[in-house]
Amino acid sequence: MKRKIIIDFSAVIDLSRLKELILYIAEKSPKDPRFGALKLNKILYYSDFIGFRELGHSITGATYQHLSEGPAPKEFLVAVEELEDEEACTYKTKPYFNYSQRRIIPNRPANTNLFKSKELKLVDIVIKELWEFNGTEARNLTHEEWGWKLTEDGEEIPYRTAWLSAEPLTQEQIANGLRLWKKISA
C-alpha cells in the first residue's frame, strides 16, 4: 500500500527581507546609544505598518505579534539566529543605565537590492523619527497603536490595523464618509 505524503509549504517563510532590513537598520544606527533590540523591533513594526498603509504592502512580510514590550515580528529571533549563523551579524549585550541592551552589530552591509528605493526611504524616515527615543519610549509609543490595543498577548496584529488612527477625523473626512454612506445606503 502506497502512502500519500502531503507537504505543507505554507509554513515556509522567506526571511530574507526581514534579515536584510534588520542589518540595514543596524547599519544606520551605530551612533545611536539608545539602539537595542527593543527599539529595533519598533522600527521594524512602524516600517512595515506604515509601508502597508502608504505603499500597499509590508516591507518585510513579517507577522507581528502582541507582546508586553510592544509589537514584534514572530520571526525576529529566527531571523537573528540565521544572521548569526551566517556570520552576518553579532548580537551583543551591553550595559545601558540599569538595564542590559541587546544590540545587533552588522558584520556585512545589508543587501539593499531586495528593496525598492521608496521602501528604504520610508525606513529611513522611521529611523529618523524614532532616533531620540530609547527602547522604552518607543515601546510606549507602540502601546498607543490600535493594532496593539485591540490584541492580547501572543495574538497576531493584523496589518489592516495600520488604517486605524486615534487622531480625530477632519471635517473633510467626515463629509467624505457621509457622502459614501449616502451612496451605499441609497
Secondary structure as the mmCIF struct_conf table of DSSP 4:
data_model
#
loop_
_struct_conf.conf_type_id
_struct_conf.id
_struct_conf.beg_label_comp_id
_struct_conf.beg_label_asym_id
_struct_conf.beg_label_seq_id
_struct_conf.end_label_comp_id
_struct_conf.end_label_asym_id
_struct_conf.end_label_seq_id
HELX_LH_PP_P HELX_LH_PP_P1 LYS A 2 LYS A 4
HELX_RH_3T_P HELX_RH_3T_P1 PHE A 9 ALA A 11
HELX_RH_AL_P HELX_RH_AL_P1 SER A 16 LYS A 28
TURN_TY1_P TURN_TY1_P1 PRO A 30 LYS A 31
TURN_TY1_P TURN_TY1_P2 PRO A 33 ARG A 34
BEND BEND1 GLY A 36 GLY A 36
HELX_RH_AL_P HELX_RH_AL_P2 ALA A 37 LEU A 55
BEND BEND2 GLY A 56 HIS A 57
BEND BEND3 ILE A 59 THR A 60
HELX_LH_PP_P HELX_LH_PP_P2 ALA A 62 THR A 63
STRN STRN1 TYR A 64 GLN A 65
TURN_TY1_P TURN_TY1_P3 SER A 68 GLU A 69
STRN STRN2 ALA A 72 PRO A 73
TURN_TY1_P TURN_TY1_P4 LYS A 74 GLU A 75
HELX_RH_AL_P HELX_RH_AL_P3 PHE A 76 ASP A 85
TURN_TY1_P TURN_TY1_P5 GLU A 86 GLU A 87
BEND BEND4 ALA A 88 ALA A 88
STRN STRN3 CYS A 89 TYR A 96
TURN_TY1_P TURN_TY1_P6 PHE A 97 ASN A 98
STRN STRN4 TYR A 99 PRO A 106
BEND BEND5 ASN A 107 ARG A 108
HELX_RH_3T_P HELX_RH_3T_P2 THR A 112 LEU A 114
BEND BEND6 PHE A 115 PHE A 115
HELX_RH_AL_P HELX_RH_AL_P4 SER A 117 LEU A 130
TURN_TY1_P TURN_TY1_P7 TRP A 131 GLU A 132
HELX_RH_AL_P HELX_RH_AL_P5 GLY A 135 THR A 142
TURN_TY1_P TURN_TY1_P8 HIS A 143 GLU A 144
BEND BEND7 GLU A 145 GLU A 145
HELX_RH_AL_P HELX_RH_AL_P6 TRP A 146 LYS A 149
TURN_TY1_P TURN_TY1_P9 LEU A 150 LEU A 150
BEND BEND8 THR A 151 THR A 151
TURN_TY1_P TURN_TY1_P10 ASP A 153 GLY A 154
STRN STRN5 GLU A 156 GLU A 156
HELX_RH_3T_P HELX_RH_3T_P3 TYR A 159 TRP A 163
BEND BEND9 ALA A 166 GLU A 167
HELX_LH_PP_P HELX_LH_PP_P3 PRO A 168 THR A 170
HELX_RH_AL_P HELX_RH_AL_P7 GLN A 171 SER A 185
#
